[in-house]
């Protein structure tokens, strides 16, 4: 079998560069995510050192990366805990939707976009990046913090909302009728509800199937089933990340612990590739023309996410510092906004350039804001400690 030399060389350079950037970030107590995104800009089309041979691998690896991020995040919680948190945060989800979709809709109207453009921009400003936030919570060891269940509840509600929103946007941008849009939304919503019900009712059977004394078997079984479920989720226009998260929720106790142990190194590798891919997808030349408008929208978007996170964490009894940490954690936008542009952007150049610039600003600045948000007075818990039941007993307001 012939192995392309260019592919090996470019991947070697990429992984070495990511290693150096990660070491620099951790030396100063930062998350490496912003540096990985900037590295993607440098290595992408229009950057200083394009890597054409590695692009296909990076694109595939990015899809696996976001699945692994949400899978491992789901391992830290159980279905009863999380459904209770979702019920408690219905009002938080409503506040998040209104505060963050409205600026995009208003900006779209002011820019003279059509209905599909306004809807697309509203979605891009509304939804946070599950992949970036999941990595930040692990990097900064905040999975055991009091405000974290509120952050995750808001994120997952947003991902579920995307299950209805993306089919709706796809129908509208293609010129479909209102009944076609309604059918697409109902089908996607029904699939999500059924998946959650099945995960809660038969999740313990999933744990027994995926458990095994041998680490290799655990890795192959968990990763294989997760990718299958993620693919099925995408087939019915539900995010692959949501499917992966549900598999993580279904595993509890020893099964979850063993899965976390074998999957964590793989998650770290493909997560780095995922963040790199976000940067690779952007041509730096597209950023400058829309920078003033995108910067203004980004300032508003950061403020509205901060407000939504503050409100959600307050419902869980978090103190002022916890509320601020929750708000900054939600600032970053990412993968869903890229998907939205893929659906609506081809026919609207201004929209694509605006959202691309907006996403890059918040994907880079969001993690920095999160890092410098006030920390707990006590030492943070290890990243492997999680949820309300299996996590820390010390959940005093911070």
LUMFIVO-753000 format. One record per residue: residue number from 1; residue in one letter; x, y, z negated of N, C-alpha, C in turn. Coordinates in steps of 0.1 Angstrom, whole numbers. Atoms other than C-alpha are relative to their C-alpha. Layout:
BEGIN
REC_resi_resn_n.xx_n.yy_n.zz_ca.xx_ca.yy_ca.zz_c.xx_c.yy_c.zz
REC_NUM_A_X_Y_Z_X_Y_Z_X_Y_Z
...
***
This chain:
BEGIN
REC_resi_resn_n.xx_n.yy_n.zz_ca.xx_ca.yy_ca.zz_c.xx_c.yy_c.zz
REC_1_X_9_-12_0_0_0_0_9_12_0
REC_2_X_-8_-13_-1_14_34_10_-6_11_-9
REC_3_X_5_-11_9_12_61_-16_5_13_6
REC_4_X_-5_-13_-5_13_97_-2_9_7_-9
REC_5_X_-10_-7_8_44_114_-14_-5_14_-5
REC_6_X_5_-14_3_28_149_-13_-10_-1_-12
REC_7_X_9_1_11_0_137_-36_7_-3_-13
REC_8_X_-8_3_13_24_122_-62_7_13_-5
REC_9_X_-8_-12_4_46_153_-61_-9_11_-6
REC_10_X_9_-11_5_17_178_-65_-7_-4_-13
REC_11_X_6_4_13_0_158_-93_11_1_-11
REC_12_X_-11_-1_10_34_156_-111_2_14_-4
REC_13_X_-2_-14_3_39_193_-108_-12_6_-8
REC_14_X_12_-5_7_3_200_-119_0_-5_-15
REC_15_X_0_6_14_5_177_-150_11_6_-8
REC_16_X_-11_-6_8_39_191_-160_-3_14_-3
REC_17_X_4_-14_3_26_227_-157_-10_1_-10
REC_18_X_11_0_10_-5_219_-177_6_-4_-14
REC_19_X_-6_3_13_17_203_-204_7_12_-6
REC_20_X_-7_-12_5_39_234_-206_-10_11_-5
REC_21_X_10_-10_4_8_257_-208_-6_-4_-13
REC_22_X_6_5_12_-8_235_-234_9_2_-12
REC_23_X_-10_-2_11_24_236_-255_1_14_-4
REC_24_X_-1_-15_3_26_274_-253_-13_4_-7
REC_25_X_13_-4_6_-11_278_-262_0_-5_-15
REC_26_X_1_6_14_-8_255_-293_11_6_-9
REC_27_X_-10_-6_8_24_272_-303_-5_13_-7
REC_28_X_5_-13_6_4_304_-309_-14_-2_-5
REC_29_X_13_3_6_-27_286_-322_-12_3_9
REC_30_X_11_-3_-10_-48_292_-290_-5_-13_6
REC_31_X_4_11_-9_-69_269_-269_6_1_13
REC_32_X_-7_-1_-13_-52_260_-236_-10_3_11
REC_33_X_10_-1_-10_-85_264_-217_3_13_9
REC_34_X_-3_-12_-8_-78_301_-205_12_-2_9
REC_35_X_-12_2_-8_-43_291_-193_-2_-10_11
REC_36_X_3_10_-11_-56_261_-174_-8_7_11
REC_37_X_8_-7_-10_-82_283_-156_9_9_8
REC_38_X_-9_-9_-7_-55_309_-147_9_-8_9
REC_39_X_-8_9_-8_-33_280_-135_-7_-4_13
REC_40_X_8_3_-11_-61_270_-112_-1_11_11
REC_41_X_-1_-12_-9_-62_305_-97_13_0_8
REC_42_X_-13_0_-6_-25_303_-90_2_-11_10
REC_43_X_-2_11_-9_-27_269_-74_-10_-2_11
REC_44_X_11_2_-10_-59_273_-54_3_8_13
REC_45_X_-1_-7_-13_-65_287_-19_0_15_-3
REC_46_X_-2_-14_2_-53_322_-18_9_3_-11
REC_47_X_-10_-1_11_-30_316_-48_14_0_4
REC_48_X_-14_-1_-3_7_316_-50_6_-13_4
REC_49_X_-6_14_-3_13_278_-47_-11_-10_2
REC_50_X_11_9_-2_-17_259_-32_5_-15_0
REC_51_X_-3_15_1_-18_221_-37_-11_-7_8
REC_52_X_11_6_-9_-39_208_-7_-1_-15_-2
REC_53_X_0_15_1_-29_171_-12_-7_-4_-12
REC_54_X_6_5_13_-42_170_-48_-14_5_-2
REC_55_X_13_-6_2_-74_189_-43_-11_-10_-2
REC_56_X_11_10_0_-96_158_-37_1_-7_-14
REC_57_X_-1_6_13_-82_141_-68_-4_9_-11
REC_58_X_3_-10_10_-86_172_-89_-16_2_-1
REC_59_X_14_-2_0_-122_176_-78_-7_-12_-6
REC_60_X_6_12_6_-131_140_-87_3_-1_-15
REC_61_X_-3_0_14_-112_142_-119_-8_10_-9
REC_62_X_8_-11_7_-131_174_-128_-14_-6_-4
REC_63_X_13_6_2_-164_155_-125_0_-10_-12
REC_64_X_-2_9_11_-151_128_-148_3_7_-13
REC_65_X_-4_-8_12_-137_154_-172_-12_5_-8
REC_66_X_11_-6_7_-170_171_-180_-9_-11_-6
REC_67_X_8_11_6_-187_137_-185_7_-5_-13
REC_68_X_-7_5_12_-160_126_-210_-1_10_-11
REC_69_X_2_-10_10_-162_159_-228_-13_-1_-8
REC_70_X_13_1_6_-199_156_-234_-2_-14_-7
REC_71_X_2_14_7_-197_118_-242_7_0_-13
REC_72_X_-7_0_13_-171_123_-269_-7_10_-10
REC_73_X_8_-9_9_-191_153_-283_-12_-7_-5
REC_74_X_12_7_4_-222_131_-284_3_-10_-11
REC_75_X_-4_10_10_-203_105_-305_0_6_-14
REC_76_X_-1_-6_13_-202_130_-333_-13_2_-7
REC_77_X_13_-2_5_-239_130_-338_-9_-12_3
REC_78_X_9_10_-2_-269_107_-340_-13_5_6
REC_79_X_13_-4_-6_-303_108_-322_-9_7_-10
REC_80_X_8_-6_10_-323_115_-354_5_14_-4
REC_81_X_-5_-13_4_-300_143_-365_-2_10_11
REC_82_X_0_-10_-11_-299_159_-331_-14_4_4
REC_83_X_14_-3_-4_-336_157_-323_-6_9_-11
REC_84_X_5_-9_10_-343_173_-357_6_14_2
REC_85_X_-7_-13_-3_-318_201_-348_-7_7_12
REC_86_X_7_-6_-12_-335_206_-314_-14_6_-4
REC_87_X_13_-5_4_-369_209_-331_1_13_-8
REC_88_X_-2_-12_8_-355_235_-355_4_12_8
REC_89_X_-5_-11_-8_-340_255_-327_-8_3_12
REC_90_X_8_-4_-11_-369_259_-304_-1_15_2
REC_91_X_0_-15_-1_-371_296_-312_14_5_4
REC_92_X_-13_-4_-4_-333_298_-308_1_-1_15
REC_93_X_0_2_-14_-337_284_-273_-7_11_8
REC_94_X_8_-10_-7_-364_309_-264_8_14_-1
REC_95_X_-8_-12_1_-342_338_-277_12_0_10
REC_96_X_-12_2_-9_-312_325_-257_-5_2_14
REC_97_X_5_-2_-14_-333_323_-225_-3_14_3
REC_98_X_4_-13_-2_-348_357_-228_12_10_1
REC_99_X_-11_-9_1_-316_375_-238_10_-1_11
REC_100_X_-11_3_-9_-293_359_-213_-5_-1_15
REC_101_X_5_0_-14_-315_354_-182_-4_14_5
REC_102_X_5_-13_-3_-329_389_-183_11_9_7
REC_103_X_-10_-8_-7_-295_407_-175_2_-4_14
REC_104_X_-2_4_-14_-290_386_-144_-11_4_9
REC_105_X_11_-4_-8_-325_392_-132_-1_14_3
REC_106_X_-1_-14_-2_-322_429_-137_11_4_10
REC_107_X_-11_-3_-9_-288_430_-120_-3_-4_14
REC_108_X_4_5_-13_-302_410_-91_-9_10_7
REC_109_X_10_-9_-5_-331_434_-87_7_13_4
REC_110_X_-7_-13_-3_-308_465_-88_9_-2_12
REC_111_X_-8_2_-11_-285_449_-62_-8_-2_13
REC_112_X_9_2_-11_-315_444_-39_0_-14_5
REC_113_X_1_14_-4_-313_406_-38_-14_-5_2
REC_114_X_13_5_-2_-342_385_-27_-4_-9_-12
REC_115_X_5_8_12_-363_362_-50_10_-11_-4
REC_116_X_-9_11_3_-339_333_-47_13_5_-6
REC_117_X_-12_-6_5_-309_356_-53_-2_4_-15
REC_118_X_3_-5_14_-325_371_-85_-1_-12_-9
REC_119_X_1_12_8_-334_336_-97_14_-6_-3
REC_120_X_-13_5_1_-299_324_-91_9_7_-10
REC_121_X_-8_-8_8_-282_353_-108_-5_-1_-15
REC_122_X_5_2_13_-305_349_-138_4_-13_-6
REC_123_X_-5_13_5_-295_313_-141_14_0_-4
REC_124_X_-15_-1_3_-258_321_-139_3_7_-12
REC_125_X_-3_-7_12_-260_346_-167_-5_-7_-12
REC_126_X_7_7_11_-282_323_-188_9_-11_-6
REC_127_X_-5_12_5_-263_291_-191_15_1_-3
REC_128_X_-14_1_4_-231_286_-210_7_-12_5
REC_129_X_-8_12_-5_-203_261_-201_1_-10_-11
REC_130_X_-1_11_10_-209_229_-220_14_-6_-1
REC_131_X_-13_6_0_-175_216_-209_10_9_-8
REC_132_X_-9_-9_7_-156_247_-222_-3_0_-15
REC_133_X_4_-1_14_-175_250_-254_4_-13_-8
REC_134_X_-3_13_6_-171_212_-262_15_-1_-3
REC_135_X_-15_1_2_-133_215_-257_4_10_-11
REC_136_X_-4_-10_10_-131_247_-278_-3_-5_-14
REC_137_X_4_5_14_-150_231_-308_10_-10_-5
REC_138_X_-10_10_4_-125_202_-307_13_6_-2
REC_139_X_-13_-6_2_-94_223_-302_1_8_-13
REC_140_X_0_-9_12_-103_247_-330_-4_-7_-13
REC_141_X_5_9_12_-115_218_-353_-12_6_-7
REC_142_X_12_-6_6_-149_233_-358_-12_-9_1
REC_143_X_11_9_-1_-170_202_-352_-7_-2_-13
REC_144_X_6_2_14_-176_200_-390_-6_13_-6
REC_145_X_5_-13_5_-186_237_-394_-15_0_-1
REC_146_X_15_-1_2_-221_246_-406_-7_4_13
REC_147_X_7_-6_-12_-229_265_-374_1_-9_12
REC_148_X_-2_8_-12_-218_238_-350_-13_-7_5
REC_149_X_13_6_-5_-252_219_-348_-9_10_7
REC_150_X_8_-11_-6_-269_252_-339_6_2_14
REC_151_X_-7_-3_-13_-243_258_-311_-3_-12_10
REC_152_X_3_12_-9_-248_222_-297_-15_0_4
REC_153_X_14_0_-3_-286_225_-299_-3_10_11
REC_154_X_2_-10_-11_-285_257_-278_6_-5_13
REC_155_X_-6_5_-12_-261_241_-253_-8_-11_7
REC_156_X_7_11_-6_-281_209_-249_-14_5_6
REC_157_X_13_-5_-5_-314_228_-245_3_7_14
REC_158_X_-3_-7_-12_-297_249_-218_3_-11_11
REC_159_X_-2_10_-9_-285_217_-201_-13_-7_5
REC_160_X_13_5_-4_-320_203_-202_-8_10_8
REC_161_X_7_-10_-9_-334_236_-188_5_-1_14
REC_162_X_-6_1_-14_-310_232_-159_-6_-12_8
REC_163_X_7_12_-7_-327_198_-152_-12_4_7
REC_164_X_12_-5_-7_-358_218_-143_3_11_9
REC_165_X_-3_-12_-8_-342_249_-130_7_-3_13
REC_166_X_-7_3_-12_-318_234_-104_-9_-5_11
REC_167_X_9_4_-10_-345_215_-85_-9_11_5
REC_168_X_8_-11_-3_-366_246_-86_7_10_10
REC_169_X_-8_-9_-8_-338_268_-72_3_-6_14
REC_170_X_-3_7_-13_-330_242_-45_-12_1_9
REC_171_X_12_-1_-9_-366_242_-32_-2_14_5
REC_172_X_2_-14_-3_-368_280_-33_10_5_11
REC_173_X_-10_-5_-9_-335_286_-15_-1_-7_14
REC_174_X_2_6_-13_-345_261_12_-13_3_7
REC_175_X_13_-5_-6_-378_278_18_-12_-10_-2
REC_176_X_11_10_3_-400_250_2_-12_7_-5
REC_177_X_12_-5_5_-435_255_-9_-1_-1_-15
REC_178_X_1_0_15_-447_261_-45_-3_-13_-6
REC_179_X_3_13_6_-461_226_-49_12_-9_1
REC_180_X_-12_8_0_-428_211_-38_9_3_-12
REC_181_X_-7_-5_11_-411_232_-64_-5_-6_-13
REC_182_X_6_5_13_-436_221_-91_2_-15_-1
REC_183_X_-3_15_0_-432_184_-82_14_-3_-5
REC_184_X_-14_2_4_-394_187_-85_2_3_-14
REC_185_X_-2_-4_15_-396_204_-119_-6_-11_-9
REC_186_X_6_10_8_-421_179_-132_7_-14_-1
REC_187_X_-7_12_-1_-401_149_-120_13_0_-9
REC_188_X_-12_-2_8_-369_162_-136_-3_0_-15
REC_189_X_3_-1_14_-385_171_-169_-5_-13_-5
REC_190_X_5_13_5_-403_137_-172_12_-9_-1
REC_191_X_-11_9_2_-370_119_-166_8_3_-12
REC_192_X_-8_-4_12_-352_139_-193_-8_-5_-13
REC_193_X_7_4_12_-380_132_-219_0_-15_-1
REC_194_X_-1_15_1_-380_95_-210_14_-5_-5
REC_195_X_-14_4_4_-342_93_-214_2_2_-15
REC_196_X_-2_-2_14_-343_109_-248_-8_-10_-9
REC_197_X_8_10_7_-371_86_-260_7_-14_0
REC_198_X_-7_13_-1_-352_55_-247_12_0_-8
REC_199_X_-12_0_8_-320_66_-264_-3_-1_-14
REC_200_X_3_1_14_-337_70_-297_-6_-13_-4
REC_201_X_7_12_3_-357_38_-295_9_-12_1
REC_202_X_-8_12_-2_-331_14_-281_15_3_0
REC_203_X_-14_-4_1_-299_32_-289_9_-11_-7
REC_204_X_-8_10_8_-288_5_-314_4_-12_8
REC_205_X_-4_11_-9_-289_-21_-287_12_4_9
REC_206_X_-12_-5_-8_-265_0_-266_12_-1_-8
REC_207_X_-12_1_9_-241_1_-296_5_-15_0
REC_208_X_-4_14_1_-241_-37_-298_6_-5_13
REC_209_X_-5_4_-13_-235_-42_-261_14_6_2
REC_210_X_-13_-7_-3_-206_-17_-260_11_-2_-10
REC_211_X_-10_2_11_-189_-28_-292_8_-13_4
REC_212_X_-8_11_-2_-160_-52_-290_13_2_-8
REC_213_X_-13_-2_7_-128_-59_-311_11_5_8
REC_214_X_-11_-3_-9_-106_-54_-281_-1_15_5
REC_215_X_1_-14_-4_-98_-17_-273_-2_1_15
REC_216_X_2_0_-15_-96_-24_-235_-14_-2_3
REC_217_X_14_3_-3_-130_-39_-235_-9_12_-4
REC_218_X_8_-12_4_-144_-9_-255_1_11_11
REC_219_X_-3_-10_-10_-128_15_-230_-8_-3_13
REC_220_X_6_3_-13_-141_-3_-199_-15_0_-1
REC_221_X_15_1_2_-176_-9_-213_-6_14_-1
REC_222_X_5_-13_2_-182_26_-226_1_9_12
REC_223_X_-2_-9_-11_-167_44_-197_-9_-4_12
REC_224_X_8_5_-11_-184_22_-171_-15_3_-2
REC_225_X_14_-3_3_-219_25_-187_-3_15_1
REC_226_X_1_-14_0_-214_62_-191_-1_6_14
REC_227_X_0_-4_-14_-205_68_-155_-12_-4_8
REC_228_X_13_4_-6_-235_48_-144_-12_9_-4
REC_229_X_11_-8_4_-259_67_-165_2_15_5
REC_230_X_-2_-13_-6_-243_100_-154_-4_1_14
REC_231_X_3_1_-14_-247_90_-118_-16_0_2
REC_232_X_15_1_-1_-284_81_-124_-6_14_-4
REC_233_X_5_-13_3_-289_115_-141_1_10_11
REC_234_X_-2_-9_-11_-275_133_-112_-10_-3_12
REC_235_X_9_4_-11_-297_113_-88_-14_6_-2
REC_236_X_13_-6_2_-328_127_-105_1_15_-4
REC_237_X_-2_-14_2_-313_162_-107_1_4_-14
REC_238_X_-4_-3_13_-304_160_-143_15_0_-1
REC_239_X_-15_-1_1_-269_170_-153_6_-13_-5
REC_240_X_-8_11_5_-244_142_-156_5_1_-14
REC_241_X_-4_-2_14_-232_158_-188_-11_-3_-10
REC_242_X_11_4_9_-267_153_-203_0_-15_-2
REC_243_X_0_15_1_-266_116_-195_11_-5_-8
REC_244_X_-12_4_8_-231_113_-210_-3_3_-15
REC_245_X_3_-3_14_-242_131_-241_-10_-9_-7
REC_246_X_10_9_6_-272_108_-246_7_-14_-3
REC_247_X_-7_12_3_-249_78_-244_9_1_-13
REC_248_X_-7_-3_13_-227_94_-271_-9_-1_-12
REC_249_X_9_0_11_-257_99_-293_-4_-14_-4
REC_250_X_4_13_2_-267_63_-289_10_-9_-8
REC_251_X_-11_8_8_-234_50_-304_2_7_-14
REC_252_X_-2_-5_14_-231_53_-342_9_-9_-7
REC_253_X_-8_8_9_-210_41_-370_13_-5_6
REC_254_X_-13_5_-4_-181_18_-362_2_0_15
REC_255_X_0_0_-14_-190_16_-325_4_14_5
REC_256_X_-3_-13_-4_-188_54_-322_15_3_-3
REC_257_X_-14_-2_4_-155_55_-341_10_-6_9
REC_258_X_-9_7_-9_-138_29_-319_-1_7_14
REC_259_X_1_-7_-13_-151_46_-287_7_13_0
REC_260_X_-7_-13_1_-138_80_-299_15_-2_1
REC_261_X_-14_3_1_-104_65_-306_6_-3_14
REC_262_X_-6_5_-12_-99_49_-272_-3_11_11
REC_263_X_4_-9_-10_-116_77_-252_7_14_-1
REC_264_X_-5_-13_2_-100_108_-267_12_4_9
REC_265_X_-11_-3_-10_-66_106_-247_-5_2_14
REC_266_X_6_-1_-14_-86_100_-215_-7_13_2
REC_267_X_8_-12_-1_-109_129_-223_10_12_1
REC_268_X_-10_-12_0_-79_153_-229_6_1_14
REC_269_X_-6_-1_-14_-64_144_-195_-10_6_10
REC_270_X_9_-4_-11_-95_148_-174_-7_13_-4
REC_271_X_5_-13_4_-107_178_-194_9_11_5
REC_272_X_-10_-9_-6_-75_196_-184_-2_1_15
REC_273_X_3_-1_-15_-82_187_-148_-12_7_3
REC_274_X_12_-7_-2_-117_200_-151_2_15_0
REC_275_X_-2_-14_1_-106_234_-162_9_5_11
REC_276_X_-9_-4_-11_-79_235_-136_-9_1_13
REC_277_X_9_1_-11_-106_226_-110_-9_13_1
REC_278_X_8_-12_0_-127_256_-120_8_11_6
REC_279_X_-9_-11_-5_-98_279_-113_3_-2_15
REC_280_X_-3_3_-14_-90_261_-80_-12_3_9
REC_281_X_12_-3_-8_-126_267_-68_-1_15_4
REC_282_X_1_-14_-2_-120_304_-68_12_6_8
REC_283_X_-10_-7_-8_-101_325_-42_2_13_-7
REC_284_X_-2_-13_7_-84_354_-61_-4_12_8
REC_285_X_4_-11_-8_-91_376_-31_-14_4_-1
REC_286_X_14_-3_2_-128_373_-38_-4_7_-13
REC_287_X_3_-5_13_-125_386_-73_0_16_-1
REC_288_X_-2_-14_1_-114_422_-68_-12_9_5
REC_289_X_10_-9_-5_-142_437_-47_-12_2_-10
REC_290_X_11_0_9_-169_428_-73_4_1_-14
REC_291_X_-4_0_14_-148_433_-104_-7_10_-8
REC_292_X_8_-9_9_-165_465_-117_-13_-5_-4
REC_293_X_14_5_3_-200_451_-114_0_-12_-9
REC_294_X_-1_12_7_-189_417_-127_4_3_-15
REC_295_X_-5_-4_14_-171_433_-157_-11_6_-8
REC_296_X_11_-6_8_-201_453_-167_-10_-11_-4
REC_297_X_9_11_3_-223_422_-164_5_-9_-11
REC_298_X_-6_9_10_-198_402_-184_-1_6_-14
REC_299_X_1_-6_13_-198_427_-212_-14_-2_-6
REC_300_X_14_3_4_-236_425_-214_-2_-14_-3
REC_301_X_2_15_2_-235_387_-211_7_-5_-13
REC_302_X_-6_4_13_-210_384_-240_-8_5_-12
REC_303_X_8_-5_11_-231_406_-262_-13_-7_-2
REC_304_X_13_8_2_-264_387_-255_3_-14_-5
REC_305_X_-3_14_6_-247_353_-261_4_1_-14
REC_306_X_-3_-2_14_-233_367_-293_-12_1_-9
REC_307_X_12_-1_7_-267_377_-304_-8_-13_-1
REC_308_X_7_13_0_-283_344_-294_7_-10_-10
REC_309_X_-7_9_9_-256_324_-313_-2_5_-14
REC_310_X_2_-6_13_-259_347_-343_-14_-4_-6
REC_311_X_14_4_4_-297_340_-344_-1_-15_-3
REC_312_X_1_14_1_-293_303_-339_7_-5_-13
REC_313_X_-7_5_12_-267_298_-366_-6_5_-13
REC_314_X_7_-5_12_-287_319_-390_-11_-9_-4
REC_315_X_10_9_3_-315_294_-387_5_-13_-8
REC_316_X_-6_11_8_-291_268_-401_6_4_-13
REC_317_X_-5_-4_13_-282_289_-430_15_5_0
REC_318_X_-14_-4_0_-247_300_-418_1_14_-4
REC_319_X_-2_-13_4_-232_331_-432_5_9_12
REC_320_X_-4_-9_-10_-219_361_-413_11_-5_9
REC_321_X_-12_5_-8_-186_345_-402_-5_-11_8
REC_322_X_5_12_-8_-204_313_-391_-8_5_12
REC_323_X_9_-5_-10_-229_333_-371_9_6_11
REC_324_X_-9_-6_-10_-201_352_-354_8_-11_8
REC_325_X_-7_11_-7_-182_320_-346_-10_-7_10
REC_326_X_10_6_-9_-214_305_-331_-2_9_12
REC_327_X_2_-9_-12_-220_336_-309_12_0_10
REC_328_X_-11_0_-9_-185_337_-295_2_-13_7
REC_329_X_-1_13_-6_-185_300_-289_-8_-2_13
REC_330_X_10_1_-11_-214_304_-265_3_9_12
REC_331_X_-2_-11_-10_-199_333_-244_5_-6_13
REC_332_X_-6_5_-13_-180_311_-218_-11_-5_9
REC_333_X_8_6_-11_-198_304_-185_10_-9_8
REC_334_X_-9_9_-8_-185_277_-161_-7_-8_10
REC_335_X_3_9_-11_-196_246_-143_-14_2_6
REC_336_X_14_-1_-5_-234_252_-140_-1_12_9
REC_337_X_0_-12_-9_-228_287_-126_6_-3_13
REC_338_X_-6_4_-12_-206_272_-100_-10_-8_9
REC_339_X_10_8_-7_-233_247_-91_-11_9_6
REC_340_X_10_-10_-5_-258_276_-88_4_7_12
REC_341_X_-5_-7_-12_-236_294_-64_0_-9_12
REC_342_X_0_10_-11_-233_262_-44_-13_-1_7
REC_343_X_14_1_-5_-271_262_-40_-4_13_7
REC_344_X_6_-13_-5_-278_299_-34_10_9_6
REC_345_X_-10_-9_-4_-245_315_-26_3_0_15
REC_346_X_-4_0_-14_-238_304_10_-7_11_9
REC_347_X_7_-10_-8_-265_327_24_1_14_-6
REC_348_X_0_-13_7_-257_356_0_15_3_-5
REC_349_X_-14_-2_3_-220_367_1_2_8_-13
REC_350_X_-2_-8_12_-224_394_-26_-3_-7_-12
REC_351_X_4_8_12_-241_370_-50_12_-9_-3
REC_352_X_-11_10_3_-213_344_-46_12_7_-6
REC_353_X_-12_-7_6_-185_370_-52_-3_5_-14
REC_354_X_3_-6_13_-203_386_-81_0_-11_-11
REC_355_X_1_11_11_-210_353_-100_14_-6_-2
REC_356_X_-14_6_1_-175_339_-92_8_9_-9
REC_357_X_-8_-9_8_-159_370_-107_-5_0_-15
REC_358_X_6_0_14_-183_370_-137_3_-13_-7
REC_359_X_-3_13_6_-177_333_-144_15_0_-5
REC_360_X_-14_0_3_-139_337_-143_3_9_-12
REC_361_X_-2_-9_11_-140_367_-166_-4_-6_-14
REC_362_X_5_6_13_-161_349_-193_6_-13_-3
REC_363_X_-7_13_2_-144_315_-188_13_3_-6
REC_364_X_-13_-3_6_-111_332_-197_-1_7_-13
REC_365_X_1_-9_12_-122_358_-222_-8_-7_-12
REC_366_X_8_6_10_-148_336_-240_8_-9_-10
REC_367_X_-8_7_10_-123_311_-255_9_9_-8
REC_368_X_-9_-9_8_-100_340_-266_-9_6_-11
REC_369_X_9_-5_10_-130_356_-284_-3_-11_-11
REC_370_X_3_11_9_-138_322_-300_12_-2_-9
REC_371_X_-12_3_8_-102_317_-312_2_10_-11
REC_372_X_-2_-10_10_-101_350_-330_-12_4_-8
REC_373_X_11_-2_9_-135_348_-345_4_-4_-14
REC_374_X_-4_3_14_-133_347_-384_-1_-15_-2
REC_375_X_-1_14_3_-123_313_-396_-6_-3_-14
REC_376_X_5_4_13_-135_293_-426_11_4_-11
REC_377_X_-9_-3_11_-119_302_-460_8_-12_-4
REC_378_X_-7_13_3_-110_265_-465_6_-6_13
REC_379_X_-6_6_-11_-89_243_-443_-10_-7_9
REC_380_X_10_6_-9_-108_231_-412_1_-15_-1
REC_381_X_1_14_0_-119_195_-410_6_-6_12
REC_382_X_-5_7_-13_-103_170_-385_-11_0_10
REC_383_X_10_0_-11_-120_170_-351_-8_-13_0
REC_384_X_8_13_-1_-131_134_-356_-11_0_-10
REC_385_X_11_-1_10_-154_144_-385_-11_8_7
REC_386_X_11_-7_-7_-188_154_-373_-12_1_-7
REC_387_X_14_-2_3_-225_158_-376_-4_1_-15
REC_388_X_5_-2_13_-247_165_-406_1_-12_-9
REC_389_X_0_11_8_-248_129_-418_14_-6_-2
REC_390_X_-13_6_1_-213_116_-410_11_11_-2
REC_391_X_-9_-11_1_-197_150_-412_3_5_-14
REC_392_X_-4_-5_13_-186_173_-441_-12_1_-9
REC_393_X_11_-3_10_-206_175_-472_0_15_-4
REC_394_X_-1_-14_3_-194_210_-477_-5_8_12
REC_395_X_5_-8_-10_-217_230_-455_-6_13_-6
REC_396_X_4_-13_5_-219_262_-475_1_11_11
REC_397_X_-1_-11_-10_-226_294_-456_14_6_0
REC_398_X_-14_-6_-1_-193_308_-442_-1_12_9
***
